[in-house]
Amino acid sequence: MEEIIEKLTRIFSERFPGSVAELEKSEFVERVGGSLMWSGFDMVEQIDRQRQVSRAVREGLTPEEQHKVAPILTFTPEEVASIREG
């Protein structure tokens, strides 16, 4: 799973410059999930963010690797700050 985490981190840093990916292996299944924070998501609907992330995953990983990717939540820095304050 470490290889997939490394690949996703590289893909996200290239596709979403300045982003911060927090990825980890699930305790229960052989999948990698987590979150992606990027200022470029500002004013972008959640569904469109997911489409961007899904496209990056499809274009960067093999089909076998893609099946090992769990949901990746998307946030802006402001959203993360708001969550942490709350």
VMD Tcl script that builds the backbone (N, CA, C; Angstrom):
set m [mol new atoms 258]
animate dup $m
set s [atomselect $m all]
$s set {name element resname resid chain x y z} {
  {N N MET 1 A 0.806 -1.194 0.000}
  {CA C MET 1 A 0.000 0.000 0.000}
  {C C MET 1 A 0.857 1.269 0.000}
  {N N GLU 2 A 2.052 1.155 0.559}
  {CA C GLU 2 A 2.933 2.330 0.595}
  {C C GLU 2 A 3.230 2.842 -0.808}
  {N N GLU 3 A 3.370 1.928 -1.760}
  {CA C GLU 3 A 3.651 2.334 -3.139}
  {C C GLU 3 A 2.493 3.157 -3.710}
  {N N ILE 4 A 1.277 2.741 -3.436}
  {CA C ILE 4 A 0.104 3.479 -3.924}
  {C C ILE 4 A 0.024 4.842 -3.238}
  {N N ILE 5 A 0.311 4.900 -1.945}
  {CA C ILE 5 A 0.314 6.182 -1.240}
  {C C ILE 5 A 1.344 7.113 -1.861}
  {N N GLU 6 A 2.518 6.597 -2.150}
  {CA C GLU 6 A 3.566 7.417 -2.764}
  {C C GLU 6 A 3.150 7.900 -4.152}
  {N N LYS 7 A 2.552 7.012 -4.942}
  {CA C LYS 7 A 2.106 7.393 -6.286}
  {C C LYS 7 A 1.012 8.451 -6.216}
  {N N LEU 8 A 0.031 8.252 -5.340}
  {CA C LEU 8 A -1.053 9.225 -5.217}
  {C C LEU 8 A -0.531 10.578 -4.752}
  {N N THR 9 A 0.391 10.563 -3.804}
  {CA C THR 9 A 0.968 11.818 -3.321}
  {C C THR 9 A 1.646 12.561 -4.462}
  {N N ARG 10 A 2.393 11.840 -5.288}
  {CA C ARG 10 A 3.062 12.458 -6.439}
  {C C ARG 10 A 2.043 12.966 -7.461}
  {N N ILE 11 A 1.054 12.159 -7.762}
  {CA C ILE 11 A 0.007 12.548 -8.722}
  {C C ILE 11 A -0.698 13.821 -8.250}
  {N N PHE 12 A -1.088 13.839 -6.973}
  {CA C PHE 12 A -1.811 14.996 -6.448}
  {C C PHE 12 A -0.936 16.246 -6.422}
  {N N SER 13 A 0.340 16.095 -6.082}
  {CA C SER 13 A 1.204 17.283 -6.046}
  {C C SER 13 A 1.418 17.848 -7.446}
  {N N GLU 14 A 1.418 16.987 -8.460}
  {CA C GLU 14 A 1.562 17.455 -9.837}
  {C C GLU 14 A 0.260 18.059 -10.353}
  {N N ARG 15 A -0.846 17.394 -10.080}
  {CA C ARG 15 A -2.148 17.808 -10.604}
  {C C ARG 15 A -2.754 18.982 -9.843}
  {N N PHE 16 A -2.459 19.042 -8.546}
  {CA C PHE 16 A -3.013 20.069 -7.673}
  {C C PHE 16 A -1.851 20.764 -6.949}
  {N N PRO 17 A -1.119 21.638 -7.633}
  {CA C PRO 17 A 0.091 22.259 -7.059}
  {C C PRO 17 A -0.184 22.964 -5.729}
  {N N GLY 18 A 0.657 22.667 -4.747}
  {CA C GLY 18 A 0.502 23.265 -3.428}
  {C C GLY 18 A -0.481 22.536 -2.535}
  {N N SER 19 A -1.036 21.430 -3.010}
  {CA C SER 19 A -2.005 20.682 -2.213}
  {C C SER 19 A -1.308 19.908 -1.096}
  {N N VAL 20 A -2.112 19.508 -0.119}
  {CA C VAL 20 A -1.629 18.676 0.981}
  {C C VAL 20 A -2.499 17.426 1.012}
  {N N ALA 21 A -1.878 16.279 0.761}
  {CA C ALA 21 A -2.598 15.008 0.784}
  {C C ALA 21 A -2.292 14.288 2.087}
  {N N GLU 22 A -3.323 13.833 2.749}
  {CA C GLU 22 A -3.179 13.015 3.946}
  {C C GLU 22 A -3.819 11.672 3.626}
  {N N LEU 23 A -2.962 10.701 3.328}
  {CA C LEU 23 A -3.423 9.397 2.880}
  {C C LEU 23 A -2.947 8.316 3.842}
  {N N GLU 24 A -3.788 7.291 3.996}
  {CA C GLU 24 A -3.394 6.177 4.861}
  {C C GLU 24 A -4.107 4.912 4.438}
  {N N LYS 25 A -3.524 3.795 4.827}
  {CA C LYS 25 A -4.104 2.487 4.561}
  {C C LYS 25 A -5.208 2.234 5.572}
  {N N SER 26 A -6.303 1.711 5.094}
  {CA C SER 26 A -7.414 1.353 5.971}
  {C C SER 26 A -7.001 0.215 6.895}
  {N N GLU 27 A -7.526 0.235 8.113}
  {CA C GLU 27 A -7.261 -0.841 9.060}
  {C C GLU 27 A -7.980 -2.131 8.666}
  {N N PHE 28 A -9.093 -1.996 7.969}
  {CA C PHE 28 A -9.982 -3.132 7.767}
  {C C PHE 28 A -9.898 -3.776 6.386}
  {N N VAL 29 A -9.541 -3.012 5.392}
  {CA C VAL 29 A -9.458 -3.548 4.025}
  {C C VAL 29 A -8.174 -3.042 3.371}
  {N N GLU 30 A -7.786 -3.680 2.298}
  {CA C GLU 30 A -6.567 -3.294 1.573}
  {C C GLU 30 A -6.861 -2.130 0.634}
  {N N ARG 31 A -7.134 -0.966 1.236}
  {CA C ARG 31 A -7.427 0.224 0.451}
  {C C ARG 31 A -6.759 1.432 1.086}
  {N N VAL 32 A -6.534 2.441 0.249}
  {CA C VAL 32 A -5.931 3.700 0.690}
  {C C VAL 32 A -6.964 4.802 0.525}
  {N N GLY 33 A -7.132 5.609 1.540}
  {CA C GLY 33 A -8.059 6.729 1.478}
  {C C GLY 33 A -7.498 7.899 2.255}
  {N N GLY 34 A -8.285 8.950 2.353}
  {CA C GLY 34 A -7.827 10.103 3.123}
  {C C GLY 34 A -8.442 11.389 2.646}
  {N N SER 35 A -7.610 12.435 2.644}
  {CA C SER 35 A -8.115 13.751 2.265}
  {C C SER 35 A -7.089 14.495 1.424}
  {N N LEU 36 A -7.607 15.474 0.693}
  {CA C LEU 36 A -6.776 16.331 -0.136}
  {C C LEU 36 A -7.225 17.768 0.099}
  {N N MET 37 A -6.306 18.583 0.584}
  {CA C MET 37 A -6.597 19.995 0.827}
  {C C MET 37 A -5.881 20.814 -0.239}
  {N N TRP 38 A -6.638 21.711 -0.890}
  {CA C TRP 38 A -6.065 22.511 -1.968}
  {C C TRP 38 A -6.843 23.812 -2.107}
  {N N SER 39 A -6.136 24.904 -2.168}
  {CA C SER 39 A -6.795 26.203 -2.307}
  {C C SER 39 A -7.528 26.323 -3.641}
  {N N GLY 40 A -7.125 25.562 -4.634}
  {CA C GLY 40 A -7.782 25.582 -5.937}
  {C C GLY 40 A -9.198 25.028 -5.922}
  {N N PHE 41 A -9.586 24.388 -4.833}
  {CA C PHE 41 A -10.958 23.891 -4.708}
  {C C PHE 41 A -11.928 24.998 -4.286}
  {N N ASP 42 A -11.403 26.169 -3.969}
  {CA C ASP 42 A -12.259 27.283 -3.564}
  {C C ASP 42 A -13.275 27.587 -4.660}
  {N N MET 43 A -14.526 27.686 -4.285}
  {CA C MET 43 A -15.633 27.996 -5.206}
  {C C MET 43 A -15.905 26.866 -6.207}
  {N N VAL 44 A -15.440 25.649 -5.932}
  {CA C VAL 44 A -15.691 24.486 -6.791}
  {C C VAL 44 A -16.631 23.555 -6.027}
  {N N GLU 45 A -17.721 23.160 -6.673}
  {CA C GLU 45 A -18.681 22.260 -6.040}
  {C C GLU 45 A -18.011 20.925 -5.709}
  {N N GLN 46 A -18.487 20.302 -4.634}
  {CA C GLN 46 A -17.900 19.043 -4.169}
  {C C GLN 46 A -17.894 17.976 -5.276}
  {N N ILE 47 A -18.962 17.874 -6.043}
  {CA C ILE 47 A -19.015 16.864 -7.105}
  {C C ILE 47 A -17.928 17.109 -8.152}
  {N N ASP 48 A -17.656 18.371 -8.455}
  {CA C ASP 48 A -16.609 18.686 -9.429}
  {C C ASP 48 A -15.224 18.427 -8.863}
  {N N ARG 49 A -15.057 18.627 -7.572}
  {CA C ARG 49 A -13.794 18.287 -6.925}
  {C C ARG 49 A -13.550 16.786 -7.032}
  {N N GLN 50 A -14.595 16.015 -6.750}
  {CA C GLN 50 A -14.460 14.556 -6.820}
  {C C GLN 50 A -14.162 14.093 -8.242}
  {N N ARG 51 A -14.756 14.755 -9.209}
  {CA C ARG 51 A -14.462 14.404 -10.603}
  {C C ARG 51 A -12.996 14.676 -10.930}
  {N N GLN 52 A -12.466 15.781 -10.437}
  {CA C GLN 52 A -11.054 16.104 -10.681}
  {C C GLN 52 A -10.138 15.066 -10.034}
  {N N VAL 53 A -10.450 14.694 -8.800}
  {CA C VAL 53 A -9.640 13.697 -8.099}
  {C C VAL 53 A -9.762 12.340 -8.800}
  {N N SER 54 A -10.969 11.954 -9.167}
  {CA C SER 54 A -11.179 10.671 -9.849}
  {C C SER 54 A -10.423 10.617 -11.169}
  {N N ARG 55 A -10.448 11.705 -11.911}
  {CA C ARG 55 A -9.725 11.753 -13.176}
  {C C ARG 55 A -8.221 11.586 -12.950}
  {N N ALA 56 A -7.698 12.255 -11.945}
  {CA C ALA 56 A -6.273 12.147 -11.626}
  {C C ALA 56 A -5.907 10.709 -11.249}
  {N N VAL 57 A -6.765 10.059 -10.476}
  {CA C VAL 57 A -6.522 8.673 -10.071}
  {C C VAL 57 A -6.571 7.754 -11.291}
  {N N ARG 58 A -7.583 7.923 -12.131}
  {CA C ARG 58 A -7.706 7.085 -13.337}
  {C C ARG 58 A -6.506 7.245 -14.258}
  {N N GLU 59 A -6.056 8.471 -14.421}
  {CA C GLU 59 A -4.961 8.730 -15.357}
  {C C GLU 59 A -3.597 8.379 -14.780}
  {N N GLY 60 A -3.491 8.278 -13.451}
  {CA C GLY 60 A -2.189 8.058 -12.837}
  {C C GLY 60 A -1.918 6.661 -12.318}
  {N N LEU 61 A -2.979 5.871 -12.125}
  {CA C LEU 61 A -2.808 4.534 -11.570}
  {C C LEU 61 A -3.310 3.476 -12.539}
  {N N THR 62 A -2.784 2.275 -12.397}
  {CA C THR 62 A -3.274 1.151 -13.190}
  {C C THR 62 A -4.672 0.778 -12.686}
  {N N PRO 63 A -5.443 0.043 -13.497}
  {CA C PRO 63 A -6.764 -0.392 -13.029}
  {C C PRO 63 A -6.701 -1.179 -11.718}
  {N N GLU 64 A -5.691 -2.020 -11.553}
  {CA C GLU 64 A -5.546 -2.793 -10.317}
  {C C GLU 64 A -5.312 -1.862 -9.126}
  {N N GLU 65 A -4.473 -0.851 -9.313}
  {CA C GLU 65 A -4.198 0.100 -8.245}
  {C C GLU 65 A -5.432 0.942 -7.930}
  {N N GLN 66 A -6.184 1.307 -8.962}
  {CA C GLN 66 A -7.384 2.118 -8.769}
  {C C GLN 66 A -8.380 1.430 -7.845}
  {N N HIS 67 A -8.473 0.104 -7.927}
  {CA C HIS 67 A -9.405 -0.646 -7.082}
  {C C HIS 67 A -9.002 -0.615 -5.612}
  {N N LYS 68 A -7.797 -0.177 -5.334}
  {CA C LYS 68 A -7.318 -0.112 -3.954}
  {C C LYS 68 A -7.439 1.292 -3.368}
  {N N VAL 69 A -8.123 2.190 -4.086}
  {CA C VAL 69 A -8.294 3.562 -3.614}
  {C C VAL 69 A -9.708 3.736 -3.057}
  {N N ALA 70 A -9.765 4.108 -1.786}
  {CA C ALA 70 A -11.031 4.402 -1.113}
  {C C ALA 70 A -11.348 5.886 -1.345}
  {N N PRO 71 A -12.477 6.362 -0.878}
  {CA C PRO 71 A -12.801 7.780 -1.066}
  {C C PRO 71 A -11.720 8.712 -0.509}
  {N N ILE 72 A -11.532 9.790 -1.240}
  {CA C ILE 72 A -10.601 10.834 -0.830}
  {C C ILE 72 A -11.423 12.116 -0.709}
  {N N LEU 73 A -11.540 12.601 0.514}
  {CA C LEU 73 A -12.316 13.809 0.777}
  {C C LEU 73 A -11.530 15.029 0.327}
  {N N THR 74 A -12.238 16.044 -0.150}
  {CA C THR 74 A -11.577 17.253 -0.644}
  {C C THR 74 A -12.008 18.463 0.166}
  {N N PHE 75 A -11.020 19.302 0.487}
  {CA C PHE 75 A -11.255 20.492 1.294}
  {C C PHE 75 A -10.413 21.652 0.791}
  {N N THR 76 A -10.856 22.853 1.109}
  {CA C THR 76 A -10.008 24.039 0.939}
  {C C THR 76 A -9.338 24.295 2.291}
  {N N PRO 77 A -8.261 25.076 2.318}
  {CA C PRO 77 A -7.648 25.420 3.611}
  {C C PRO 77 A -8.642 26.111 4.556}
  {N N GLU 78 A -9.519 26.941 4.001}
  {CA C GLU 78 A -10.503 27.628 4.827}
  {C C GLU 78 A -11.488 26.645 5.455}
  {N N GLU 79 A -11.889 25.638 4.699}
  {CA C GLU 79 A -12.806 24.631 5.237}
  {C C GLU 79 A -12.147 23.846 6.364}
  {N N VAL 80 A -10.889 23.509 6.189}
  {CA C VAL 80 A -10.163 22.784 7.230}
  {C C VAL 80 A -10.046 23.643 8.487}
  {N N ALA 81 A -9.725 24.914 8.316}
  {CA C ALA 81 A -9.627 25.826 9.463}
  {C C ALA 81 A -10.954 25.919 10.188}
  {N N SER 82 A -12.039 25.988 9.456}
  {CA C SER 82 A -13.374 26.085 10.048}
  {C C SER 82 A -13.714 24.812 10.833}
  {N N ILE 83 A -13.358 23.673 10.290}
  {CA C ILE 83 A -13.613 22.389 10.959}
  {C C ILE 83 A -12.824 22.334 12.270}
  {N N ARG 84 A -11.585 22.757 12.228}
  {CA C ARG 84 A -10.718 22.716 13.414}
  {C C ARG 84 A -11.187 23.685 14.487}
  {N N GLU 85 A -11.787 24.797 14.086}
  {CA C GLU 85 A -12.299 25.769 15.062}
  {C C GLU 85 A -13.550 25.254 15.751}
  {N N GLY 86 A -14.371 24.530 14.963}
  {CA C GLY 86 A -15.673 24.098 15.439}
  {C C GLY 86 A -15.606 23.107 16.510}
}
mol reanalyze $m
mol bondsrecalc $m
mol representation Tube
mol addrep $m
